[in-house]
Amino acid sequence: MTSKLQVTIPKAIAERYAIAPGDEVEWIGASESVRLVPAKALKPTLSLTERLRLFDVATQRQRERQSHRASSEGSRGWTREELYE
C-alpha cells in the first residue's frame, strides 16, 4: 500500500485471473476482509424494471406458499396459536 493508498497486485495473481493494466476492478467488503474482483467477472447489474419484476415474481411465490400453509393448518386439528395458549 503506497502513501496514495494504491495497491500493487502480484504478477502471479494478475496472470491467474487475467487482470491486465487498465482493467477495472471492484473492491468488495467481505466481513473482516476486502475482495478484489475483476469487473468483467461481475454479473451485469439488472435494471430497476427487471429487479422489480423479479421482486414481484418472488412475492407471488411467497403468497402461494403461505396460502397453502394456511389451508393445511385446519387439517392438523390444531393451530400454531393454540400451541402458545
PyMOL commands that set and color helices and strands:
alter all, ss='L'
color gray80, all
select helices_A, chain A and resi 11-16+39-41+48-76+80-83
alter helices_A, ss='H'
color red, helices_A
select strands_A, chain A and resi 25-30+33-38
alter strands_A, ss='S'
color yellow, strands_A
deselect
rebuild
show_as cartoon
